[in-house]
């Protein structure tokens, strides 16, 4: 953790996003998914004002400590049809990943198994189907399985934080004013 934890801990909202796998160094495991505090979207090194608008969308109506996959936002934005009203999520997540790799904010870097990663990349009501190439047996994973993945990510996040929330970075920009309709 890069933050001084002498302040009272708060559990903010978190953004979970998948990305192209990378390795953090020799002998390390593949990282394919990342969790950051929502406030990291207010970092000046991440594409603005897009990321500030995504932040507003992300935190609106959420529970404290909630982990929100990017795919949930896509679902809420009419399956992605309204992303252009909010911002360029690809540029924003690329910027967040650079922050994480530069250690300019804290993050939980994960290596999710294929099914778990597919579930967090799918919308909250989606199903992921697999077929065993040898026996042809099909398996279907749905919303309950996705919730289980998010619960496990939450457990991992709680262990990483251990009473000190993820540091979103320094020099954060002020919150944008949300339009009244929303």
N, C-alpha and C positions, 0 to 999 in steps of 0.2 A: 504494500500500500504506500502511496506517495503522500497521503494526507496526514496531517496532524490529527489524531483521534481524540484530543482532549475535549473537543466540543461534544455536546449532547448528540448521540446518534439519532438519525432520522432515516426512515426507510422510504426512499423516493420510488417513483415509478421507473421501470427499466425497459430498455429496448433490446430485443433479441433479434439478430439478423444473421442470415447465412451468407457466405461469401466463398470465393474460390479458395480452396485449401492452400495453406502455406505451412512452413515449418519455422519455428522460432529460433532454431539453432541446431547445431550438430547433435545428433542423438535424441532430438526432441520428437514429440508426436505431432501428427498432422492436426492443424487447427482449421475447422471449417465453419464454426459458428461463434458469435461473440455477443456478450451481454454488456451493455454500458448503462450508466445512470442517464435518465432522460435529459438531465441538465447538460450533459456533454454535447447535446445538439446546439447549445448556445455558445459553443466555443468559437472564437473568431477565425480559427483555421479551417472550419468546416463551412462549406458553401452556404452563404447567407444571401437573402433572407429565407431561402428554402428550408434550411434546417430549423430555423426558429419557428417557421409555420408548421413543420412536421412536429416539433416539440409541442406546440399548442394543441395539435390534433391528438398527439400521443397521450398527454396527461389529462385531457378533458374527460371527466366522469370516471376516472380510474380509482381503484382502491390503493391505499398506501402499500407499497411493496410489490405491486402487481408487475409481472413480467409480460410484456406485450410483444409478441412476434410481429415483425414487419408485415407478414402476410395477414395479420388481423387488421392492420390499418388498410391494407389493400382491399380486404373484404368490405370494410366500413366505407371505403371510397368507391362503392359500386363496382367491386371487382377490379379496381384500378382505373376505371374510366375517368375518375375525377382527380387522379394524381396531378395532372397538369395544373389544377387549381391550387394545389398545395406546394409542390416542389419536385425537384429532380431527385427522387429517392436513390437512384444509382450513384449520382455524384456525391450525395450526402453520406451514404454508407461507405463509399470509397474514402471520403475524407475522415470519417470516424475510424476506419481501419488504419489509416495513416497515423492518426493521433495515438491509437493503441500501440502500434508498432514503434512509434517514437517515444512511447511512455509519457505522453503529454496528458494522459488521463488514465484512470484505472479501468480495468475491464476483467471480465471472466471469459477467458478463451477456452473454447470447448472443442472436443472431437466427438461429435455426435455420431452414433451409428447411422447407417444409410436410412433405415426406416424412421428413426427418430427425427433425423434431419428433414426427410420428406414430409413428415407430419407437421413440423413447425413451419415449413415452407408452403404448406397447403393452408387454405382457409380454415376457420374454426369449425365449419360444418362439413368439411370435405372428407373423402375416404382415399386411402392409399391402398392399391391392390398390388399384390405380388404373385408371381407364378414360379413354382419350383421347376427349373428347367429339366430335371431328371424325371420326376414323377408327375409333373403337370398339375400338382395340387395348388389351388389358389388360396391365398390368405387376404383378408380384408382388415384394415386398420382404420379406425374412425375417430370421432371427436373424443371419446373416452380415453383412447390411447394417447391422443395429443395432450389431453389434460395430465395424464401420467408423466409424459415427457416433461411438461412444464413444471410439475411438482418436483421432479427429480432435479431439474435445472435450479429451481428455487432452493432446494436443500444444498446443492453445491454452492450457490451464491451465498447462502447463510454461513456456510463454513468459511468461505473466502473472506467475507466481511467480518465475521467474528466480533460484532459490536461496533464496527467502524464502517460506515457506508462507503461505497465506491466513490472515489474522488473524481469529479467531472472535469477537472482541469482548472487552470487559472485564467483570469481575465475574461470571464464569461460575459456575454452581452445581456442587456436587460430583456425581460420578457416582452414579446409583442402584445399589443392590445388585441384581443379577440373581437371579431365583429359580433354584434348582438345576436345574429341569427345563426352563427356558427360554426 
